[in-house]
Amino acid sequence: MTVVIEMVSDIVCPWCWLGLRRIEEARALAPEVEVQLLFRPYELDPTIPPEGVDYKAYMSGRVSSPEGKERMAAMRQALIDYGNAENIPYRFDAVTHRPNSFDAHRLVRWAQGQGKGGAAKEALFRAYFNGARDVGDHGVLVDIARSIDLDPDIVADLLKSGADTDVVRAEAETFRQMGISGVPTYIANRRVAVQGAESAEKLAKFIRHAASLLPQERPAGQPS
């Protein structure tokens, strides 16, 4: 039996890049469990306009008090330290634009259909948090698609046509209605969940716990 883990995350969430690396490591720590990892959309701020906004102005509006700025600086330093341990090259100082991430989620959906969901997530995280690229821009998304061997012309046409807009929006809303308010969140077989970029060891325990809840397969010929 397979444990289906849905990773609910946003491209502009730095903890989600860490969470991606850790769930992949957790799978390696629990090789006895067959895991299907699926990526699900979540927008931390769906009010961001399609063209995005200035990052510094946006963050100043959200974190204005000296205490809040100190907490933000401490969080960034913690992420940089965690990133160094996980070979994640965060470059927060280079980020100048806060994009709308909706179309990036559409790209992940199409990549996932080709067995490249993980590659798309990794490429998008790297483009934003290391390359400071606008992952809401269609040209950037087409370039990322090309880098993971998706057909760039097809992706460009899909982005332009608005394909899967309603599906992705409905999917993101489903997880909000489920009560998810922070990401990354991992949901196993729609039965158990864990929130936050937990350590790989804790996520491996989560995988094993989810596997223990699966119905046991009966030996061939044994009556049900």
SVG drawing of the C-alpha trace seen along z (x, -y; Angstrom):
<svg xmlns="http://www.w3.org/2000/svg" viewBox="-14 -51 40 70">
<polyline fill="none" stroke="black" stroke-width="0.4" points="0.0,0.0 1.1,-3.5 1.2,-6.5 0.0,-9.5 1.5,-12.7 0.2,-16.0 2.6,-18.8 0.6,-22.1 3.0,-25.0 3.6,-28.3 6.5,-29.2 7.2,-32.5 7.4,-30.7 11.1,-30.2 10.2,-27.5 8.6,-25.5 11.9,-25.2 13.4,-23.8 10.3,-21.6 10.7,-20.2 14.3,-19.1 13.3,-17.6 10.4,-15.6 12.6,-14.2 15.2,-13.3 12.5,-11.7 11.5,-9.5 15.0,-8.2 15.0,-7.6 11.9,-5.5 12.7,-3.4 10.3,-0.6 7.3,-2.8 6.2,-3.5 5.4,-7.2 3.7,-9.2 4.5,-12.9 2.0,-15.3 2.3,-19.1 -0.7,-21.2 -1.2,-25.0 -1.5,-27.6 -1.3,-31.3 0.0,-33.0 -1.4,-36.3 -3.9,-36.0 -4.4,-39.8 -1.1,-40.4 -1.8,-41.8 -0.8,-39.7 2.2,-42.0 3.4,-41.7 4.6,-44.5 7.8,-46.0 9.2,-43.6 10.5,-46.2 7.4,-48.3 5.2,-45.2 7.2,-43.8 7.3,-47.3 3.5,-47.3 3.3,-43.9 6.1,-44.3 6.4,-47.9 7.3,-47.7 11.0,-47.5 10.1,-44.2 8.6,-42.8 11.6,-43.7 13.9,-42.1 11.8,-38.9 11.9,-39.0 15.7,-39.4 16.1,-36.5 13.8,-34.3 15.8,-35.1 19.1,-34.3 17.6,-31.0 16.6,-30.1 20.0,-31.0 21.6,-28.7 19.2,-25.9 19.7,-26.4 23.5,-26.1 22.9,-22.7 20.6,-21.6 22.6,-23.1 19.9,-25.7 21.4,-29.0 19.0,-31.6 19.8,-35.2 17.1,-37.3 19.2,-40.4 18.8,-40.1 15.0,-39.8 13.3,-43.1 10.0,-41.9 7.1,-40.1 5.4,-38.2 1.9,-36.8 2.6,-33.0 -0.7,-31.8 0.7,-31.1 3.7,-29.4 1.3,-26.9 -0.2,-26.3 3.2,-25.4 3.7,-23.0 0.4,-21.3 1.5,-20.8 4.9,-19.6 3.4,-17.2 1.4,-15.7 4.7,-14.9 6.3,-13.4 8.3,-16.6 6.5,-18.2 9.5,-18.1 11.8,-19.5 9.4,-22.4 9.2,-23.2 12.9,-23.1 13.5,-25.2 10.9,-27.8 12.3,-28.1 15.8,-28.5 14.7,-31.1 13.0,-33.2 15.1,-32.8 18.5,-32.5 18.1,-34.2 15.6,-36.9 13.6,-36.2 10.0,-37.2 8.2,-33.9 5.0,-35.5 6.3,-36.7 5.2,-34.4 8.6,-34.7 10.4,-33.6 8.0,-30.7 8.5,-29.6 12.3,-29.7 11.9,-27.6 9.7,-25.1 12.5,-24.8 15.1,-24.2 13.2,-21.1 12.5,-19.8 8.9,-20.8 7.9,-22.1 8.3,-25.9 5.9,-26.7 3.2,-24.6 3.7,-26.1 3.6,-29.6 0.3,-28.9 -1.2,-27.4 -0.2,-30.4 -1.6,-32.8 -4.9,-30.9 -5.6,-30.8 -5.7,-27.0 -6.5,-25.3 -7.0,-28.6 -10.3,-27.5 -9.0,-24.1 -5.9,-25.5 -8.0,-28.2 -10.5,-25.7 -7.8,-23.4 -6.1,-26.1 -9.5,-27.1 -10.2,-23.5 -7.1,-23.5 -8.1,-26.8 -11.5,-25.4 -9.7,-22.4 -8.3,-24.9 -4.8,-25.1 -3.4,-28.6 0.3,-27.9 2.7,-26.1 4.3,-23.8 1.6,-21.3 1.9,-17.6 -1.3,-15.6 -1.1,-11.8 -3.9,-9.9 -6.3,-12.7 -6.2,-11.2 -3.3,-12.7 -1.3,-15.9 1.7,-17.8 2.5,-21.4 5.8,-23.2 9.3,-22.4 9.9,-19.7 13.2,-17.8 13.6,-14.9 13.6,-12.5 10.3,-13.7 8.8,-13.6 10.1,-10.0 8.2,-9.1 5.1,-10.8 5.5,-8.7 5.8,-5.5 2.8,-6.5 0.7,-7.1 1.7,-3.7 0.6,-2.1 -2.9,-3.4 -3.2,-1.7 -5.3,1.5 -3.1,4.5 -2.8,6.6 -4.0,10.1 -1.9,13.1 -3.0,14.5 -5.9,17.0 -6.8,15.8 -10.5,15.0 -11.4,11.4"/>
</svg>
